[in-house]
Amino acid sequence: MLSFIGLITGLVLLIVLTIRGMNLFIAAPLCALIVALTSGLPIFIGDTNFVANYMQGFSGFIASWFFMFLLGSLFGKFMEDTGSADAVAHWIVNKLGMQQAVVAVVLACAILTYGGVSVFVVAFSVYPMALSLFKDANLPRRFIPAALAFGSVTFTMTSAGSPEIQNWIPIKYLGTSPFAAWEVSLVVAVFMAAFGFWWLKRMITKAVANGEKFEHRDGDPEALNRSLPHPIKGLIPLIVVLILSFSLHEALQQLALIVALGGGVLSIMLINFSRFHNMEKAISLGTTGALVAIGNTASVVGFGTIAKSTAAFQTAVEVMTQLPGNELIGAAVAVSVIAGLTGSASGGQAIALPLLAPHYLDQGVDPEEMHRIISISSGALDSLPHNGYVVTTIRAICGETHQQAYWAVAALTVVIPLIGLCIAVGLFSIF
């Protein structure tokens, strides 16, 4: 009982401290320590002590994602420094109109995500263009994280055919394909996209009506009196990343992102080398930004590692995976709760599926229906304030605070996926 209380207390405290803006290098290990102490985990002694477990999760995430964060951050800074992001943004505004700036940001994220670029990297890549678009349209910048997240982790990340790992992990356990239950997936994706666009536009329109506008900050790119590159030269690096990632992700999997982003960085240097304003500064800011982003995310991953090692977490998993009633509802609840506890969609799937898959398949549940429900449900409660992607996008990339930016993110990445999940369960139950 004490272990369970400690687990919930640690999670709630982490969420509160994150929203209040506390440094995650302090907040995450502090909350993890509370979880460890209440669960009887040794702090320093033994092979599975608190320090070793926390650092295993922390360092493991950095080892897996360092080059993606580094190259993604450099790609974004190079797009910004060469004026490529501004060129693409101005071209979009001229073609679609200033009122479509939000649509342009969401679609850019959606195309890259469905093309196989990791959601973390998409935020780095599209942010410079999003900042320019919001500036030109004079829209409140606190909604940029919501636009980036909506286009990346909702109707694209968990839909049929998506190359993101949240759509591929179930294949190993269920023997399905990435296009499992594509008919229902299409209906849910269309709903999430349409309703999400409407809700995001409504929130921004209301904020503008209340007098909010774009606010310039000291860290923003300087408005230089210089000609911008041709929009095509700004689009080519994005296309290079998309094509390389999509064509190589099956053969190289995660390594494909390194190749794709490396190709994107090189293409900017080759095509727009003469357009660099200060390459040395861009490299410096890019590497520093990558270290801050991956450090913040790794801190939260370390908390999840400690949480997973407690008896309370194991008990919660067992209870969640044996819920009575409709099997699809039971699977959806189990994956959603576990993803929320760990702050990770892929983590929730990886923990729940080894238990869920054989349990429900033995009961005759359609594996394709199970695949789609697990994929969609993993992308809902995972987006609580302590989620690594949420922390990275709001703080490290966009420079916002949770208090200002998170509630719009939550509306689009928690509420809408939950409604989409209910629609999917209902459609599977009817047909």
Secondary structure, 3 states (H helix, E strand, C coil): CHHHHHHHHHHHHHHHHHHCCCCHHHHHHHHHHHHHHHCCCCCCCCCCCHHHHHHHHHHHHHHHHHHHHHHHHHHHHHHHHCCHHHHHHHHHHHHHCHHHHHHHHHHHHHHHHHCCCCHHHHHHHHHHHHHHHHHHHCCCHHHHHHHHHHHHHCCCCCCCCCCCHHHHHHHHHHCCCCCCCHHHHHHHHHHHHHHHHHHHHHHHHHHHHCCCCCCCCCCCCCCCCCCCCCHHHHHHHHHHHHHHHHHHHHHHCCHHHHHHHHHHHHHHHHHHHHHCCCHHHHHHHHHHHHHHHHHHHHHHHHHHHHHHCCHHHHHHHHHHCCCCCCHHHHHHHHHHHHHHHHCCHHHHHHHHHHHHHHHHHCCCCCHHHHHHHHHHHHCCHHHCCCCHHHHHHHHHHCCCCHHHHHHHHHHHHHHHHHHHHHHHHHHHHHC
